[in-house]
């Protein structure tokens, strides 16, 4: 999807865009072509069928979710139809101002810990009875952790030299066999990493990319404890969420699985997700010695 094609599609179908400037947005994601339209809108074009399924789900559920959120989130404003120029449905959302999250933000304020805990808790409070469960439409986020066993073990074995694969394997064995979530499923964002958290003036100003939205095990979102926070901030986050130890250990397992799968793939590309994976694994190794269940 190039800029000219995007402009043609928008001009043809979205009349309020007439005469507005449009530019491509560099994103940490890999599922959509993203453009900023004027000052108020962002436009997403799915790159493949899986991303199109995610967008379809977001269009159905984000208006429901957004009304209950404690921070700004994308709200669909217009849905574009596929045609001879583009094979998938596409959409216009509100623009959320700011830049992507940086771990250094936590050195300046405790506010990010409270904001993320409140955001996750607000998701849990929404009725999840009819929400979409884990599947292709959300990269299976929220499934039982043990179902990621084969791909996670393989990824650990393919980590770059310098990583303690034996220790990471031990952590995975414990986490993946921890007590499963036996309560009703809850709403999850599913992808709370740096690239999906927008900051402005040293504060979190929005959370974007709900492509992995669904209902399932809350440990999936709690894994952001290792992705976003370090040291005492992580302990404060756990305290604010008030989660039990099995859920916390499963969350560490989710963080480990996320990081070891992402690192070998994104490191050669020098992609932001490689930096996120490195930071996450460092935090997991720091916590390893703190939990007697691993010793």
Secondary structure, 3 states (H helix, E strand, C coil): CCHHHHHHHHHHHCHHHCCCCEEECCCCCCCEEEEEECCCEEEEEECCHHHHHHHHHHHHHHHHHHCCCCCCECCEEEEECCECCECCCEEEEECCCCEECCHHHHHCCCHHHHHHHHHHHHHHCCCCCCCCCCCHHHCCCCCCHHHHHHHHHHHHHCCCCCCCHHHHHHHHHHHHCCCCCCCCCEEECCCCCHHHEEEECCEEEEECCCCCCEEECCHHHHCHHHHHCCCHHHHHHHHHHCCCHHHHHHHHHHHHHHHHHHHHHHHCCCCHHHHHHHHHHHHHHHHHCCCHHHC
